[in-house]
């Protein structure tokens, strides 16, 4: 799984590929709780080192196991948490994960990351997850914009939705929702 203790460069390494290339999707059973806990441990240490309050909330509605793209979900969670911590100098970062049942043996997994960081202007929020075409440059990934487009692309590939709300000086909330099947 990408992200399980991997450095940021490894987590987003595939982003250097051209956007026209599609990563292979291989839904497999995975431990949802462990994925969230692992991301929380990695990013929590970094947030606390900056003097931030950090919390991960996992709702009781989230199943232990699901069928899905653990690697890509981990990459998206890592990207959103990394960005929240990077652009928050004081206050907190809170990640909340919930699940809603849909039809049959399927859920919608919803993750929301809120921070008290610097926030973004409306124009930036509108373009945050939009693909720009071409290859990602190292500077795009380092400034956070490229990594957000990577997250958007991955969520699209998993038939999910991703978004953000923000205001300058008021922090940012990013979120994604992806459908996951439940194992038999």
Secondary structure as GFF3:
##gff-version 3
##sequence-region A 1 184
A	DSSP	alpha_helix	8	11	.	.	.	ID=ss1
A	DSSP	three_ten_helix	13	16	.	.	.	ID=ss2
A	DSSP	beta_strand	28	31	.	.	.	ID=ss3
A	DSSP	alpha_helix	32	49	.	.	.	ID=ss4
A	DSSP	beta_strand	53	58	.	.	.	ID=ss5
A	DSSP	beta_strand	65	68	.	.	.	ID=ss6
A	DSSP	alpha_helix	70	86	.	.	.	ID=ss7
A	DSSP	beta_strand	92	101	.	.	.	ID=ss8
A	DSSP	beta_strand	106	115	.	.	.	ID=ss9
A	DSSP	alpha_helix	122	127	.	.	.	ID=ss10
A	DSSP	alpha_helix	138	142	.	.	.	ID=ss11
A	DSSP	alpha_helix	145	157	.	.	.	ID=ss12
A	DSSP	beta_strand	161	166	.	.	.	ID=ss13
A	DSSP	beta_strand	172	181	.	.	.	ID=ss14
###
